[in-house]
Amino acid sequence: MGMLGDSLDRAVQGVFTRPIPKTAPAQMRYLVKQFKTTRAVAHLLGISQRTVERYIIEHEVRQCWQPHVRARAKQAAATTGGIVIDTRARFGFTAAPGTTDDARLRLITQALPPEYAARLFEAQDAGASERQLRAIAAEGLQDIYFRDCGRRATGLRVEFTDIDYIDFEL
């Protein structure tokens, strides 16, 4: 996945109520239990069955860990809690004549309302590209941060590029 998708995953993983298994055998037992066989796990990861049996696959365990807790956290963010975006990226603007549209690097931490969290998670679950996720995040920052919920800069259109880092938090 891309930078935004990975950050959304990390945000949801932050609400786990139990840690993932620490040891390689425990992680393997968990994955094999989820996917029924080591062959299925090997196929999922694109490696040999023997490799699956030998190495720690922490990333894949995290992707499958506590699906009900993950779903509840996404639902809460999408309905009541919203999501916080923390990023350092280049923001450029398309605006009315006589205003600046020069892109510049900005550090922004902004809470976005639940509708943007819902759109981000729905798009991610539907297999949206990194570009599509970036467009949703840019629209949220445009509406909430730059336009101040419609109180200023009504014609402003934000371009969100050159992401140095991005993190989401629920």
SULRA-V382114 format. One record per helix or strand of 2 or more residues. SS is the DSSP state (hx for helix, st for strand). FROM is the first residue (numbers start at 1). TO is the last residue. If there is no record, write none. Layout:
{{SS,FROM,TO} {SS,FROM,TO}}
This chain:
{{hx,3,13} {hx,24,35} {hx,38,45} {hx,49,54} {hx,58,64} {hx,67,81} {st,83,94} {st,104,112} {hx,114,125} {hx,130,146} {st,157,169}}
